[in-house]
Amino acid sequence: MGVNISAHDMEQAARRRSKTIDDGLEAERLRQARTVKVLMLGLSGAGKSTLAKQVRMIHEKGFADKEKALYREIVRQNIVTAILGVLHEMEIHGIQFPTEELKQTAHSIKDRLKSSDSHKAVVDMRHSLAVLTSQKTLKDFMDTYLDVEICQLNHYLFRSLEKILSDSYAPTDYDILRVRQRTTGLNEILFHFKGFEFKLCDVDGHCTVKKKWLQNFENVSAILFTVALSSYDARSKDQDEQTELHDALSVFTTVSEYDGFRKSPIILFLNKKDIFQQKLKKVPLTVAFPDYKGTNEFNEACLFVQSKFESCMGDTTDRLTVHITNATDTPSIRSVFDSSLAVVLDQA
């Protein structure tokens, strides 16, 4: 027997469905109104991904066990890259180990770590690696010939060799921060701050200069642009007469002048200040900026570099906030990052 549904009942049901849809749309509108999108830009190697990791540690629950298992292999692969890089550079500079036994150990390590199963080989050869990396010849070579940043990471990895290559190794937060890992494509991090949902969009440094990326993020709440201060003496990959810091200035100018970002506040992180300070003791800032007339004193040099970026802003420097940072220093980054987010909310 059929059930008769009156026109009135049908109309009421339609109204309920409509209200449910309207309520859902309103809830989404309110959520969007309390969502702050921050675009992270910067060239590869600036420390942008390290900052993104810091955000996860500070504002989320850090890294799950599954992720730590993945990072264990990444940290170990960093050791493979580090030891092969040092041995290769020693060969180029004609530096040899003092005994035949050590020479043979180095040769065996190099051959074994070049194999496709280097992730297993590095664990199998941990005792030989410990012997080789503890040698004064190798340490002195790194300090004399290698870039400060590479040398700093290598010393950290080699000091931690026994721990990292042990069977029970689980990466610490600091290990994860220090590891070198290239960002590819777009990574998003969601977190909450002062009642707002923040969406942090970390863009691959190789894609930063492509307008197609910029067009995807027009009218973002803010831009967080990261620059490696320490790149002032690194040759540009595109123009031999320039350094990577000049490349960063060029990209920063493009971003600051882009029509879709005209109203967006820009937070500039002049990063890797610790490495910059060490480099200034050996390499003058004039290698990048012949017009620099100051000393190689850290604060004076920082202010000069900062002025170069400020000049890219033209008459819109009021929307620029600058911080001198070390991305691996968690307490400092917590303070700087949270104050930057507060600035974003004030201007949103």
C-alpha positions in Angstrom: 0.0 0.0 0.0 1.6 3.3 -1.0 2.2 6.2 1.3 0.8 9.6 0.3 3.3 12.5 0.8 1.6 15.8 0.8 3.0 18.9 -1.0 3.5 20.5 2.4 5.7 17.6 3.7 7.8 17.8 0.5 8.2 21.5 0.9 9.3 21.1 4.5 11.8 18.4 3.6 13.2 20.7 0.9 13.5 23.6 3.3 15.4 21.3 5.8 17.8 20.2 3.1 18.3 23.8 2.0 19.0 24.9 5.6 21.5 22.1 6.1 23.3 23.2 2.9 23.2 26.9 4.0 24.5 26.0 7.5 27.3 24.0 6.0 28.2 26.9 3.6 28.1 29.4 6.5 30.3 27.1 8.7 32.8 26.8 5.8 32.7 30.6 5.3 33.5 31.2 8.9 36.3 28.6 8.8 37.8 30.3 5.8 37.6 33.6 7.5 39.7 32.2 10.3 42.2 30.5 8.0 45.5 32.4 7.5 47.5 31.2 4.4 51.2 31.9 4.6 53.4 31.3 1.6 57.0 30.2 2.3 59.4 31.2 -0.5 63.2 31.1 -0.9 65.9 29.5 -2.9 67.1 26.0 -2.3 69.5 25.7 0.6 68.2 28.8 2.4 66.9 26.7 5.4 63.2 27.1 4.5 62.4 23.4 5.0 64.2 23.4 8.4 61.9 26.3 9.4 58.9 24.2 8.3 60.1 21.3 10.4 60.4 23.7 13.4 56.8 24.7 12.9 55.7 21.1 13.1 57.7 20.6 16.3 56.5 23.8 17.9 52.8 24.0 16.8 52.0 20.3 16.1 53.0 17.0 17.7 56.3 16.7 15.9 57.1 13.6 13.9 55.3 10.3 14.1 57.2 7.1 14.5 56.7 6.2 10.9 58.2 9.5 9.8 61.1 9.0 12.2 61.8 5.6 10.6 62.0 7.3 7.2 64.3 10.0 8.6 66.6 7.4 10.0 67.5 6.3 6.5 67.8 9.9 5.3 70.2 10.8 8.1 72.2 7.7 7.3 72.3 8.6 3.6 73.6 12.0 4.7 76.6 10.2 6.2 77.1 8.3 2.9 77.1 11.6 1.0 79.3 13.3 3.6 82.1 10.7 3.6 82.1 10.2 -0.2 82.3 14.0 -0.6 85.2 14.4 1.8 87.2 11.5 0.3 86.5 12.9 -3.2 87.8 16.3 -2.2 90.8 14.9 -0.5 91.7 13.1 -3.7 91.3 16.3 -5.8 93.6 18.2 -3.4 96.1 15.3 -3.2 95.7 14.7 0.5 96.4 11.2 1.6 96.1 9.3 4.9 99.4 8.7 6.7 99.4 4.8 6.6 98.8 2.2 4.0 96.2 0.6 6.2 94.1 3.8 6.4 94.5 4.4 2.6 93.2 0.9 2.0 90.3 1.5 4.5 89.4 4.7 2.7 89.5 2.9 -0.7 87.3 0.1 0.5 84.8 2.5 2.1 84.6 4.6 -1.1 83.9 1.5 -3.3 81.4 0.0 -1.0 79.4 3.2 -0.4 79.1 3.8 -4.1 77.0 0.6 -4.4 73.3 0.6 -4.8 72.8 -0.8 -1.3 74.8 2.0 0.4 72.1 2.3 3.0 73.0 -1.2 4.3 76.7 -0.8 3.6 77.1 2.3 5.8 75.8 0.3 8.8 77.9 -2.8 8.0 81.0 -0.6 7.8 80.3 1.5 10.9 83.5 0.5 12.7 85.7 1.3 9.7 83.9 4.6 9.3 84.4 5.4 12.9 88.2 4.8 12.6 88.5 6.9 9.4 86.4 9.9 10.5 88.3 10.2 13.8 91.6 10.7 11.9 93.2 14.1 12.4 94.1 14.2 8.6 90.4 14.1 7.7 89.3 16.6 10.3 92.1 19.1 9.4 91.3 18.7 5.7 87.6 19.5 6.3 88.4 22.6 8.4 90.9 23.9 5.8 89.3 23.1 2.5 85.5 22.6 2.9 82.7 25.2 3.0 81.9 26.2 6.6 78.3 24.9 6.3 79.3 21.5 4.9 82.1 21.2 7.4 79.7 22.0 10.3 77.2 19.3 9.2 80.0 16.7 8.6 81.5 17.2 12.0 78.0 16.8 13.5 77.4 13.6 11.6 80.8 12.1 12.3 80.6 12.9 16.0 77.2 11.1 16.1 78.3 8.2 13.9 78.1 5.5 16.6 74.6 6.6 17.6 73.3 7.0 14.0 74.5 3.7 12.8 73.5 1.7 15.8 70.7 -0.9 15.3 68.4 0.9 17.8 68.9 4.3 16.3 65.8 6.6 16.3 66.4 10.2 15.1 66.0 13.0 17.6 64.2 16.2 16.7 67.6 17.8 16.4 68.8 15.1 14.0 65.8 15.7 11.8 66.4 19.5 11.8 70.1 19.1 10.8 69.5 16.6 8.0 69.8 17.9 4.4 66.7 17.0 2.5 65.4 18.7 -0.7 61.8 19.9 -0.8 60.0 18.9 -3.9 56.7 20.4 -5.2 54.4 21.9 -2.6 54.1 20.8 1.1 51.4 22.2 3.3 51.4 22.3 7.1 48.3 23.1 9.1 48.4 24.3 12.7 46.5 26.6 15.1 47.6 29.8 16.7 45.6 32.2 18.8 42.3 30.7 17.6 43.2 30.8 13.9 44.0 28.0 11.5 47.3 28.6 9.7 48.1 27.0 6.4 51.8 27.1 5.7 52.6 26.4 2.1 56.3 25.4 1.5 57.2 25.7 -2.1 60.2 23.9 -3.7 63.0 26.4 -3.9 63.6 25.4 -7.6 60.1 26.6 -8.4 60.1 29.9 -6.5 60.9 32.0 -9.5 58.3 30.5 -11.7 55.3 32.8 -12.2 52.9 29.8 -12.3 53.6 29.3 -8.6 53.0 32.9 -7.8 49.7 32.9 -9.6 48.5 30.0 -7.5 48.9 32.0 -4.3 47.7 35.4 -5.0 46.2 37.3 -2.1 47.8 35.2 0.5 47.8 36.5 4.1 51.5 36.8 4.2 54.8 35.8 2.6 57.7 34.3 4.6 60.8 34.7 2.5 64.0 32.9 3.7 67.5 33.8 2.6 70.8 32.2 3.5 73.1 34.9 4.6 75.9 32.5 4.3 75.4 32.2 0.5 77.1 35.6 -0.1 80.3 33.8 -1.3 78.6 30.9 -3.2 78.7 31.2 -7.0 75.3 31.5 -8.7 74.3 28.4 -10.6 72.9 30.6 -13.4 75.3 33.6 -13.6 79.0 33.1 -12.8 79.6 36.8 -12.1 77.0 36.7 -9.3 76.6 34.9 -6.0 73.5 33.0 -4.7 72.8 36.0 -2.4 72.4 38.1 -5.6 70.0 35.4 -6.9 68.0 35.7 -3.7 67.8 39.5 -4.1 66.5 39.1 -7.6 63.8 36.6 -6.7 62.9 38.7 -3.6 62.4 41.8 -5.9 60.1 39.7 -8.2 58.0 38.6 -5.3 57.8 42.0 -3.6 56.7 43.6 -6.9 54.2 41.0 -8.0 50.8 42.5 -8.3 49.1 39.6 -6.6 51.2 40.2 -3.4 50.9 44.0 -3.3 48.9 43.9 -0.1 50.6 40.9 1.6 53.0 41.6 4.5 56.4 40.1 3.9 58.4 38.5 6.7 62.1 38.2 5.7 64.2 35.6 7.5 67.9 36.3 7.0 68.9 32.8 8.0 72.1 30.8 8.8 73.5 33.7 10.8 75.9 31.3 12.7 77.5 30.2 9.5 77.6 33.8 8.1 79.4 34.9 11.3 82.0 32.1 10.9 82.5 32.9 7.2 83.1 36.6 7.7 86.2 35.7 9.6 87.7 34.3 6.4 85.8 35.7 3.5 85.0 39.5 3.3 81.5 40.6 2.3 83.1 42.6 -0.5 83.3 39.3 -2.6 79.6 39.8 -3.1 79.2 43.5 -2.7 82.3 45.6 -3.8 80.4 48.7 -2.7 80.5 47.6 0.9 82.7 49.9 2.9 82.2 48.5 6.4 84.1 46.0 8.5 83.6 42.2 8.6 82.0 42.6 12.0 78.8 40.5 12.1 76.2 43.2 13.1 77.5 45.7 10.6 77.5 43.2 7.8 74.0 42.0 8.6 72.7 45.5 8.5 74.2 46.1 5.1 72.7 42.9 3.7 69.3 43.8 5.3 69.5 47.2 3.6 69.9 45.6 0.2 66.7 43.7 0.7 64.8 46.7 2.1 65.8 48.7 -1.0 64.0 46.0 -3.1 60.7 47.1 -1.5 60.7 50.6 -2.9 58.2 52.8 -0.9 56.5 49.7 0.6 59.0 48.9 3.4 56.2 49.3 5.9 54.9 45.8 5.0 58.4 44.2 5.6 59.5 42.6 8.9 63.1 41.3 9.1 64.5 38.7 11.5 68.1 37.5 11.6 67.8 33.7 12.3 69.4 30.3 12.8 66.8 27.8 11.7 68.2 25.0 13.9 67.9 27.0 17.1 64.4 25.9 18.3 63.9 28.3 21.3 64.9 31.3 19.1 62.7 30.2 16.2 59.8 29.7 18.5 60.0 33.3 19.7 60.6 34.8 16.3 58.0 32.7 14.4 55.3 33.4 16.9 56.0 37.1 16.9 55.8 37.0 13.1 52.5 35.2 13.2 51.2 37.9 15.5 52.2 40.5 13.0 50.3 38.6 10.3 47.2 38.6 12.4 47.5 42.3 13.1 47.6 43.1 9.4 45.1 40.5 8.2 
